[in-house]
Amino acid sequence: MTTTPQTADLPDFDMADYLKTGEDVANYLTLVLQDNDPNELQYALGTIARARGMSEVALASGLTREALYKALRRTSQPRFDTITKVCAALGVKLVAVPLQSQIT
């Protein structure tokens, strides 16, 4: 007889464990940006920062570790310059691409 696994028995998933290379980070951010959700972007940047080491990212961005944690919470509303500092510290940049044009 087989048993159905219980949710509590499943291992915890942490995306930070899978962000090993710059390409992994870029692919992850690209997927997140497609959702157009600023809260998810903040969360993703926080996940990447945890993968790289919050202290290292804080130092590279010129922010304190506490300010970095605060800025990357889902409920915060960081300034754009904070986001760009964090992206630079993570070695990524946000780029714009044209939306598919609507032909009428």
C-alpha positions in Angstrom: 0.0 0.0 0.0 1.3 3.4 -1.0 0.8 6.5 1.2 0.3 10.0 0.0 3.1 12.3 1.2 2.0 14.9 3.7 2.8 18.6 3.1 4.7 18.7 6.4 7.0 15.9 5.2 8.1 17.7 2.0 11.4 19.5 2.1 11.4 23.3 2.3 12.1 25.0 -1.1 14.4 27.9 -1.1 15.1 29.5 -4.5 18.4 30.8 -3.1 19.8 27.3 -3.1 19.5 27.2 -6.9 21.0 30.5 -7.9 24.6 29.3 -8.5 25.6 31.4 -11.5 25.1 34.8 -13.0 23.0 33.1 -15.7 20.8 31.5 -13.0 20.2 34.9 -11.5 19.5 36.6 -14.8 17.0 33.9 -15.8 15.2 34.1 -12.4 15.0 37.9 -12.6 13.7 37.8 -16.2 10.9 35.5 -15.1 10.0 37.7 -12.2 10.0 40.8 -14.2 7.6 39.3 -16.7 5.0 39.4 -13.9 5.2 43.2 -13.6 4.8 42.9 -9.8 7.2 45.2 -7.9 6.7 43.2 -4.7 7.9 40.0 -6.4 10.9 41.9 -7.8 11.8 43.0 -4.2 11.4 39.5 -3.0 13.5 38.1 -5.8 16.3 40.6 -5.2 16.2 39.6 -1.5 16.4 35.9 -2.5 19.4 36.6 -4.8 21.0 38.7 -2.0 20.6 35.8 0.4 22.2 33.5 -2.1 25.2 35.8 -2.5 25.4 36.7 1.1 23.5 39.7 2.6 26.6 41.2 4.2 28.5 41.1 1.0 25.6 42.6 -1.0 25.1 45.3 1.6 28.7 46.3 1.5 28.8 46.4 -2.3 25.6 48.4 -2.5 26.6 50.9 0.1 23.6 50.0 2.3 23.7 48.7 5.8 22.6 45.1 6.2 19.5 46.2 8.1 18.6 48.7 5.4 19.0 46.0 2.8 16.7 43.6 4.6 14.2 46.4 5.1 14.3 47.6 1.5 13.8 44.0 0.1 10.8 43.1 2.2 7.6 42.5 0.1 5.8 45.2 2.0 8.4 47.9 1.6 8.4 50.5 -1.1 12.1 51.2 -1.8 13.3 54.1 -3.9 14.4 53.2 -7.4 18.0 54.2 -6.7 18.0 51.6 -3.9 16.9 48.9 -6.4 19.6 50.0 -8.9 22.2 49.9 -6.2 21.2 46.4 -5.2 21.1 45.3 -8.8 24.6 46.7 -9.4 25.9 44.9 -6.2 24.3 41.7 -7.5 26.0 42.1 -10.9 22.7 42.5 -12.9 20.9 45.3 -14.6 17.3 45.8 -15.5 16.6 46.4 -19.2 13.6 47.5 -21.1 12.2 45.7 -24.1 9.4 46.9 -26.3 6.0 45.3 -25.7 4.6 43.5 -28.6 3.0 46.2 -30.8 -0.7 46.0 -31.3 -1.7 46.0 -34.9 -5.1 47.5 -35.5 
